[in-house]
Amino acid sequence: MTPVVLWFLLVVPVVLVASRPAQGSANGTLPLVMWHGMGDSCCNPLSLGAIKKMIQQEIPGIYVLSLMIGNNVVEDTKNGFFMDVNDQVSMVCSQLSGNPQLKGGYNAMGFSQGAQFLRAVAQRCPSPPMKTLISVGGQHQGVYGLPRCPGEASHICDMIRKALNTEAYSDLVQKHLVQAQYWHDPLNDDLYKKHSLFLADINQERVVNETYKKNLQMLEKFVMVKFLQDSVVDPVDSEWFGFLKTGQAKEMETLQESVLYKEDRLGLAAMDKAGKLVFLATQGDHLQFTKEWFDANLLPYLR
């Protein structure tokens, strides 16, 4: 079957929310909250809209709601590039907490940058409770390169690349460019830890916030999907919480080899030992998979 190609242009933050009414979905299934990636929107019929329809066909009666970051689709797309991630997360937390349909809890699925944004929701906003988080190509240790953005001729891509390569940790760029907030430069670790407004905070790289740690461990499952031919996420190991070793830009380390895991700053080591972490891999480029693979590997976590 022809793959379902979900090119969210790059590191996309998207929100599709499947939630159930106050009395529960028609079939008793938990609601699902989805967040799209950069360059996508809540309501794109070729990406998140198609995923929503596919899930509803496979799980009849599930209630799906797509969260919009902004007042319309244009704002939603633009905010994926330029709205402070912390403000985006706060906006989503408010929407979820004010929705009576989600009181019993929900599952979450994030695509590309939307995956780490949903992890921030889990860490910062435990009510209503997130039960399972599915990260589809999410960059949990950030990125150190933009190989496609979405093409060499893109003016906005050139602008983003130049800003990240020279001024990623300046106050101006950090506050106004989403991708800078999860730019992780292993050659400038002190600058990253000091000035990263988003990623260094949710990854507990300055101080350990025990509330973040406790909230994340409330997840029943944390599923991470890595794309083995990913040409967009650099380094691709970030999709499994791995990254480049500090001080150089060639040698990788896995999550289990990292200080983050060894000191258990997020509670991931405890979750791993409890069988809560699930590492999945699929052939294909970024966010490119078949319906058969999705049905076999991800739908079981939503039923």
Buried (B, 14 or more C-beta within 10 A) or exposed (E): EEBBBBBBBBBBBBBBBBBBEEEBBEEEBBBBBBBBBBBBBBBBEEBBBBBBEBBBEBBEEBBBBBBBBBEEEEBBBBBBBEBBBBEBBBBBBEBBEEBEBBBBBBBBBBBBBBBBBBBBBBBBBBEBBBBBBBBBBBBBBBBBBBEBBBEEEBEEBEEBBEBBEEBBBBEEBBBBBBBBBBBBBBEBBEEBBEBBBBBBBBBBBEEBBEEBBEBBBBBBBBBBBBBEEBEBBBBBBBBBBBBBEBEEEEEEBEBBEBEBBEEBBBBBBBBBEEEBBBBBEBEBBBBBBBBEBBEEBBBEBBE
